[in-house]
Amino acid sequence: MLAGRGADIAINYRSKGSRAEAVAADIRALNRRALLVQADIASPGDIDSMIEVVRREFGRLDILVLNASGGLEKGKPADYAMQLNLTAQVQLVDAALPMMTGGGRIVFVTSHMAHFHGERPISGPYEPVAASKFAGEQALRARIPEFAGRGIGFIVVSGDMIEGTITPKLLERIDKGTIESRRSQAGSLPTVDEFACAIADAASGVHIDQSTVFVGSLQ
């Protein structure tokens, strides 16, 4: 969607190279440049290397979409959710800021369960993920004056459970009936395309007068 609006795209991926290649092919079909950068953003060294590759290829960064999320994976340390959803997000912003110019935007992608953490009850395995995503969001919101001083906008895009995405699938495996329960409560669940469009709009400055964009039911 961003490439369709005229953007060249750097795609960060950790392990799913074939999926990243497929996205890159779609971008190139739109006559835009696509740069694939393998990096684990939980590693500060990988962050620095990735930003340097982007700098050499593009020279600057206009939009930073913080879409990574984790904490439900097996075999990870107890603090992995905080490492990825808080620490890595802040470190990535710190590394990217020197390359960003006035008029740029940072988009933080989250879920309703995380955005409203502490206001609404959350039980089960997603609680540590929600807590860490909330912490990441708040840490970056606290820097809005700094971003504004650089002429950079910051916006949060928060979504209900998104049909067909990995987190609802993982939660469903752990607690069967989770997806249908939420669908019944909300009436319907947003699609990947609906969520993607909201992120692309936020990155493009469509929601310039909003600090948070919600996708899906807030009930």
Secondary structure, DSSP 8 states (H G I E B T S, - for coil): -TGGGT--EEEEESS-HHHHHHHHHHHHHTT--EEEEE--TTSHHHHHHHHHHHHHHHS-EEEEEE----S--TT--TTHHHIIIIIHHHHHHHHHGGGEEEEEEEEEEEEHHHHTBTTB---STTHHHHHHHHHHHHHHHTTHHHHHHTT-EEEEEEES--TT-HHHHHHHHHSTTHHHHHHHHHSS---HHHHHHHHHHHHHTTTTT-SEEEES---
